[in-house]
Amino acid sequence: MAHTHGPTTSGRLALSSLIFGLNFLVQGLGGLWTGSLGLVSDSLENLNDAVVNLLSLGSIRVANRREPCDQWNYGWHRLEIFNTLLGALLLVVLAMAVLIEAWGRVRNPQPIRLGWAIGFSALGLLLNLAATRALVPSSGTRQQQDLNLRSAYLHALGDSLANVAVMVGMVIIRFTGWRWVDPLLAVTIVAFILRGAFFLLRDALGILMHRAAFDQEEARAALIGLPGVRGVEDLRSWRVCSHLTVCTAHIIVDTEGLEDTEVHQHRIEHLLAERFGVRHLTLHFETPAMSARHQHRFMHEHETEGHEHHDHHEHHDPQDCHGHD
């Protein structure tokens, strides 16, 4: 019997975008009519989520239809990262707008239709919970590593918590008359928005800067533990996008013939794919004698006038990350 894992990533993003868009209208119009800044700020976050999810959906479809070629080595998969950056910047802009309005409300509190505000917030909570459920990654699939789906799920979960906070705030105002609680709730929601933006920017910039995709010391130790592998040099890993990890390495093996490296290649491919999620691997096999003559150091200095390139036949500490002289 075939096992299914539920909707695809594209299906989840499309359904959640529809729910977020509806929730934006419900809470936005409700916030404007009731005078609740908390509802308005939450509706703006729903609008952002809808836009970002639609952009994610578009980038996935474009990437899947654009095959890698000599000009675009990995196709258009990196569109996902630019989409993540755009989403994070939108979050920051919306957060700043809410902060400005919240400051004005603290200085000059506005009347709020509390009963209606609680009702709109409750309806928004139900919609956000529906969106959160739609974005739960399927267990045992690559959806659990998909940056688009993960960030969308976290946004939806945060929106649900914000709705609960708004409802509690409206109840507090109803019994105390403290209208400044509403802008305070808006500022609290903004804090979560900015926190989410920070993590999105960190992940996206890490991929753009070719941060290592996994613990390379652990991977190096695992590779050296394989039969016949004498050493690992120039091990590099990076992510093209959240679900495509690439790796290259120079492997020193006890062999003299090229045909003898095939068994090593199969073992290494299996290990890196299963333990570290590598989907594209390039290996360079060397004998111990070849390794002693080969340059493994990454020569990263920018060429300048009067600069001469010198080969340094030396090994280096893989932890040695240094700047330009």
N, C-alpha and C positions, 0 to 999 in steps of 0.2 A: 504493500500500500504506500503511495507517495505521501510524503509529509509536506505540508505547506507551512509557511512562516508568516502568513498575513500579507498585507499590502506592501508594495515596493516602497522604496524611499520617495520616489516621485509621487506615488499615490498618497502617501502620508503628508507630504509637503503641500500638495494641491488641496486636500481636504482641510488641513489646518489653516491654510490661507483663507479659504472660504469662511471658516468659523471666526478667525481673527477679524476679517473684514466686517462681518455682521456684528461682532462685539464692539468694534470701533464705532459703528453707527449707534448701537444701543447705548453705550456708556458715554460717548461724546455728546450726543444730543441730550441724553439724560443729565449729564453734568452741566451743560449750558442752561438747561431749563430749570434745574434745581439749584444752581449756583454753587455746586460742589467742585472745588479744584481737584480734590482727590480723584473723583470720577473722571474728570477731564485728563488728568495726568495718566491715569490707567488706560484711558481710551487711546491716547497717543502712543503708548507702548504697544497696544494691540495693532495700531496702524503700522508701526515700525515692523512688528513681527510679520504682518501680512505681506508687506513689501519685500522684506528680506527673504521670506520663504518663497515668494514668487521669483525673485532673482536667483535663489538657489535652484529652484526647479528649472529655470531657463538655462543656467550654467551646466546643470547635469545633462540636459537634453542636447545642448550644443556640444559638450565634451564627448558624449557617446556617439555622436554622428560625425565628429571630426577625427578622422583616423590620423595616427602619427605618420609623419613623412620626413623627408630630408630637411625641410624648412622648419617644421614644427615637430621637434623630436619626440615630445610626449603629447602631441595633440593639443587640445585646449583644456586639459584637466585643471590647469592652474587658475582658470576663471573662478573656481570655487573660493580661492584665497582672496582674490580681489573683491568678490562678493562679500566675504566675511569682513574685510576692511571697510567696505561701504556701509555695511550694517552697523558696525561699531561706531563709525563717525556719525551716522544718523541718530544713534542712541545718545551720543554726546550732545548733539544739537538740540534734540528734544528735551533732554535733561536741563540744559541751560535755560531754555524757554520757560519751563515749569518753575525753575528756581527764581527767575525774575518775577513771575506772577505771584509766587508764594510770598516773596518779600513784601510785595504790595498788599497782599491779603493780611499779613501779620500786622502791618501798620494801619490798615483800614479794613477790618473784618466785614465780610458780606453776609447777608441773610441766606439761609439754606432751607429748602423744602425737605426736611429731614426724612419724613415718611417715604416720599418718592425716591429720595436718594438711596435709602436702604433697599428699596425694591429694585431699582436699576442695578445696584451693586450685586444683589443676590442673583439677578438674571445674568449679569456679567460673569459671576463666579461659575454658574452652571456651564456657560459657553466655554470659559477657559478650561474647566475640567474636561470638557469634551475634546478640546484641542490638545490638551496634555495627553489624554488617552490615545488619541490618533497618532501622536508622535512617539509613543513608547517603542524603542527599537525591538525588532524581532530577536528573541534569544537564539544564540548560536549562529548568527549571521554577521556579515560585514557591516550591517547597519549600526552595530554597537560601536564601531570605530569611525563612523561617518561624521565629520565635523559639522556639516550642514544640519544633519538630523539631531546631533547632540546639542548644538547651540539652540536650535528651535525648541527642543524639548525643555531645556533649562529656562528659556524665555517664558514658555507657556506655564511652567510650574511656578515661576516667579510672579506671573500675572495672577495666578490663582491665590497666592499668598497675599498679594496686594489687595485683591478684592475682599478677602477676609479682614484685612486691616482697615479698609475703608468702612466696611459694615460696622466693625467695633467702634470706630471713630464716630460714626453717625449716632450710635447709641449713646456714647459718652456725651456728645454735644446735646442730645435730646434731654438728658437728665441733669446736666451741669450748666448748659448755656455757654460753654467755652468754645466760641466759634474759631478761635485760633488753632484748635485741634485739626481742622480741615487742612490749612496750609502746612501744618507740621506733618500730617500724613503724606501730603504731596512731596515734601522734602525727603521723607523716609523712603518713599518709592523711588525718588531720584537717586538716592544713595545706592539702591539695588541696581538701578539702571546703569550707573557709572561703574559699579563693580563688575557687572556683566560685560560692559564695553571694554574694561581693562583686560579681562581674561581673553576675550575674543581678539583684541589687538595683540596680546602676547603670543597667542597661538599662531595667528596669521603671520606676524612678523618673524617668528621663529622659523616658519617654513620658508618664507622669502629669503631669510638670511642663511638658509641651509644648515640650521641647527641639526645635530645628530638625531636620527629618527628613533634610536634606542640606545641602551647602555652598551657602548662599544667595548668597554673592558670586559663585560660579561660575555659578549659575543666572541671576543678574541680568545678568552679562556676556553669557551665551549669548542671553538674550532681547533685549537691546539690539542684538545682532548681527543680528537678524532684519530683513528689509526693512520699512521704514515705522514701526518702533518707535523712538520718541524717548526714552523713559524708562520706568523701572519703579519704582513706589512701593508702600510698604505690603506688600511681599512677605512672606508668612508661610507656614510649612509645619509640619506636625506629624503624628504617627502616632496613629491611633486604636488600632491594635494593630501587631504586627510586620509585617503584610502589607498594611495599608491606610493609604496616605499621602495626606493632604489638603493642598491648597494654595490660597491666595487671593492676589490681586495687583491693583493698579491699574496699568493699562498706558496710557501716553501715546503716542498714534499721530497720524500726519499724515492726518487725515480729518475730515470734517464731518458725514457721514451715518452713521446706525447700520448701515445695510445694508452699508456699506463695511468694517465691522469683522469680517465673517464670515471672510474669508481670513486675517486676523490670528489669529482664534480657533483655526482649524484648525492653523495653524503652531505656535502656542504649546502647544496640547494635545498635539500629536505630540512636540514637543521635550521637554516636561516628563515625559511618560509614558515615552518611550524612554530618556532619559538619567538621569532622577531618580526613576523609579518612581511618579509621581503617578497615583493612580487616581480621585481626585475633585478637580475644579478649579473654582473660581469666579473669574471675571474681571470687572473693572470698567474699561471703556474711557473714556479722557478725551482731549480735545484739549489742546494746550499751554495754551490760554487757560483751560480748565476747571481744569487742574492748578494753575495759578497762584492760583486762588481757593479751592482745596480744601484741607481740613485732612488731612494724612497722618500726623500725629503721633499715636501711640497714647496717649490720656490715661488713665493707669493709677492716678492717685492715688485712694485710698479716700476716700469722702465723709465729712467730719467736720463737727461743728458750727461754723458760721461760715465754712465753706469755700465759696467761690464758684467756679463753673466759668467759665473764660475760654477762648475759642477762640483758638488761635495759628495764624495762617496762615503756616506755615513748614515747610520741608523739614528733615529731620534726617539725620544720619549713621546708616546702617543698623547700624553697629557700636556705636552709642551705647547701651549697656546700663547703666542706672543705678538706684539705689535710691530709696526714698521720702525726701523731705526731712523 
